[in-house]
């Protein structure tokens, strides 16, 4: 495991409005688990999921980098990295937004779960005819990609060709092992309670409450600006979205309840010869500081690339240049 210490503050903020204006909302049927024909009237029970799909003529449209979002900011996590990639090497890129986040619908009565998020990703892949992908995940999407990898391996073992094949995975500040979670009590453990629900409702309109709730996700050294916080508020509050902080706050409990299936060790053991795995953590991450240490102890023998960057939990926003460079390096590897 290597540690990268050349900390750099990021600039060139991408506005939430600009980010969401360059994507589209697709009608998703949660029963059929599919994206509906956008040329036909959407079914009454369909929900809309946001995605940004960027392709370029010089690249094979079937081979794409899929960026899966974090909790709670969603696809906006990737805004600075996307701008850098577009400027350096405009690869095919797909940014997924789960139900409950960003410009996706935010129903109150809905199964906000890892498995339903995996269904949405598969539906979007199928809609865009993505046959091969490099999956980049942040935060709780580590659980989603583990479920997707499980499904991929299960199909292969049954002699079924997956419609979308994950060939590379980069996991950033995620949860990989149930015994590695250490979220502070005043974060997700509190948000999933009734008090947490009331707090998120207040955060929908109170900048003070919102900032107190999420400011600790950045490192103190980074000194997140009010301009960045304002864009983060815009990204979360769309369509009364602050309540998502409460609705989806139980993902650690869900991981523990499904720890045998959502365990990175047996997944890597089975798949490391066919899928390339990479992990990046940050040295001031207050949410998952033990996960990278455990990954080093358990996964190094399988050739998993593991490194630590300087910064807090929000390294996609704190260290976009370093992450963009890593993504390009991995993309160029066979």
N, C-alpha and C positions, 0 to 999 in steps of 0.2 A: 504494500500500500504506500503510495507516495502522497506527500502533502505539498500543495502549491500555495506559496505564501505571497506571491506578488499581487496583493490586493489592489483593485482599481475600482474607483467609484464610476458608476454608469451614468450616461447622460442621454440626451436626445430621447426624451419621453415621447412615446406614441400615445395619442389620446385614445380613450376607450371608444369615443364616437368614431374615430377613423378606423379603429380595429373592427368594430362591428359593422360599419358601413361597407366593408370590403368582403363580407361573407353573406351567406343566405340561410334562411330557415326552411327546413325540409319537413314535410308531414310524416310523422312516425307512428306506426300502429303498434302499441305495446303488447297487444295480444298476438298478432301475427309476427311480431318482432321484425318488421320490415319497413323500409321507406316506401311510401306510396307514390304512385305515378303523379308527378307534379303537374301534368297536363290535364288531370281529371280533378273534379271537386273532391276535396279531402273528406274522408269519412268523419262522421260526427264525433267519434271517440278518439280521433287521432290527436297527437300532440306534435308540437313543432320543435325540432332540434336544430340548433345553429351549427354551421361548420364553415370553415374557410378552406377552399380547395384551389391551390395554386399550381398550375402546370406550365411547362415550357417546351417548345417544339424540339429542342436539342436532347431531351431526356425521354426515355421510355415511359409512357403514361401509366403502364401497369406496375412500375417500380417507384415507390413513393415513401417519403418519411412521414410517419404518422405521429403527431404530437398529442399526447393525452394529458388532460389538464390536472391541476392540483386543487386542493380545498383551501380556501373558499373562492379564490379569484377566477378559477376556470381558465379558459383558453387565453385570456388576457395575460396570463403568466408568461406567455411566449412572445409577447409583442416586440420587445427589444431584440431578442434573438432572431426573430423573423426578419426584422429590418436589416440586421447585419448579414444574414444569409442572402437576402435579396440583393444586397449591394456586392457581396463577394462572389457568390456562386448560386444563381437562382435555380435550385433543385426543385423537383416536384414535392409539394408539402401539403399535408392535410391536417387541419387543426379541428379536433373534435370538441364539442361542447355538450356535456351531459344535460339531461332534463334537470332543471333546478338551478342552472348556472347561466350567467351572461344573458344572451338573447334567446336562449331556449325557454320553453314554457316552464312554469313553476307551480304545478298542481299541489294542492294541500294533501289530498288523499292519493298517495302514490308510493310504491315500494322503492324508496331511495336505497338501493343496494348495489354492491359490487357486481352481482350477477346480472342485474338489469342494465348496469352501465356497460358491461361486456356485450350484452345483446345489442345495445345501441351502436357500439363500435363496429360489430360485425355487420349490422344493417347498413351503416354508412359505407363500409368497405365494399359491400356487395353493390350498393347503388352506384358507386364510382368505378366499379370493375377493377378494384385493386387486387392483383393476384400475388404480389410480393411486397413486403414492407419492412422497413427499419422502424421499430417502435421506440419512441422517446417518451419517457414518463416522468412526471413530477409528483411528489407527495403521494396522496392516496391512490393514484392511478397505478402504483406498483401492484396493488391488489388486483386491479382490473387486468393488467397484462399477465399476471400469474394465472388468472382464470382463463384468459385467452390461450396461453401456452398449454395449459392442461387440456383444453378442448382440442387444440391442434394435435397434441401427442395422442390423445385418445382416438382421434380419427385415423391417424397414421397407423396406429396399432391394429385398427379394424380394417385396414386396407383401403381407406377412403382418402381421396386427395382433398386436402383443405382448399376451400375456394380462395382463401387468402393465407399465404405462408409468411409467418414472421421469421426473418432470417437473422436479424440483429436486434438487440435490446439494450438501451441505455436507461438506467434507473437513477433518478436524482432525488436525494433526500426522501426516500420512501421507507415503507415498513415491509420487511422481508421475513421476519421471524416473530412469532407471538411473544416470545420472552424478551424481545428487544424494545418494546414500546415503553415510553416514559413521558407521556404528555403531561405537562404541568396541570395541576388540579383546576386552575382558573381558566384553562383553555377548553378543549373539546369535552373533558369530563363534566365541566359546568354547563357548557352550551347545550348538552343533551337533556338537561333538567327543565322543569317548568320555569324556574327562575331564568335559566338560559334563554328559553323561548321568549320571555318578556323582554329580556335584554336585547335580543335580536330585533324584536319588533320596534323597540326604541331606537336602535341603531339605523333603522330605515330612514329616519328623519333627523336624528341628532348626530352631527359630525363629531361632537365630543365623545359620545358613547361609542360610536363606530371606531374612532381613532384609538381609544383606550383598549378596545377589544382586539385590534389587529396590529397595532404598531410594533409589538414585541416580536413579530415575525421577521423583522429585519434586524441585523446586528446593530449594536450601538455605534460601532465604528463607521458604519455606512451613513448614518444620520439621514434617514429617509425624509424627503422634503414634503412640504404641504402640497405641492403640485402633484407629486406622485400619489399621495394619499387621496387627493381629490379624484384622480383617475381610477384608483382602486375602488373608491366608494361608488363611482359611476358604474364600474364593471359589475359590482355585486348588487347594487340596488335596482337595476333594471327589472321591470315587471315585478316589483315588490319582492326582490330577491334576497333581502337580508334574512328572511326566515329560513332560507336554505342552510344557514349556519347552524340552526337548531335541527332541522329535519335530517341532515346528513352527518351529524356529529357522532353517531354511533358506529362509525366504520371500524374503530379499533375493537369494539366488542364483537362486531361481525367477523373480523379477522380471527379473533380468539375462538369464536364458535366454529370456525371452519379452518382451524389451524393445520390440520392434516393435509387438506387440499391446497390451501394457500400458503405453502412453505417453499421458499426459494431453493433450499438445499436439494430435495428430491427432484425438483424440476430441472435444475442445472445438472444433476447427476445423470438424468436420462437424456437431456437434450443438448449438452454442451458441444457435442461433436457436429451438430447440425445448425445450432444457433449460437451466435457470438454474444456473450454477456459482458456488460460494462456497468460499473457502479461509480457514482460520484456523490460524495457527501460534503458537508461544510463543517468547519471547526467550531462554529458558534451556533449550531442548530440546537434549539432548546426543545424540539419536539421528538426527534429521532436520533439523539446523539450516540446511542449504543448500537444502532443497526449496522453501521459501517464496520465497527470493531468486530461484531459477530460475523459479518460477511467475510472479513479477512481471515478469521479463524476457521470458518467452515467451507469457504469457496475457493481459496487461493490455489488449492491443488488441482482445480479444474481449469486453471488459466483465465479466471475472471479478472478483467482489468479493474482495479479499484484505486481511486485517488480521492484526496480531500482538498477542497478549495477553501480559501479564507472567506468568511462571511456567515451570515445568519441563515435561517431557513429559506429565505426568499432569494437564493442565489441566482435563479433565472433573471431576476431584476437587478441584483447586485453585481453579478459577474457575467453579463451576457456575452462579452467578447471571448472570454475563456471557454464558455460553454459552446458558443458558435464554432470556435476553432476545433473543439473536441468532436462535435457532431460532424464537421467536415472531414476530420481525420478518420473517423470510424466509417463514414460513407465511402471513402476512397479505398478502404481495406477490402480484400477479396472475401 
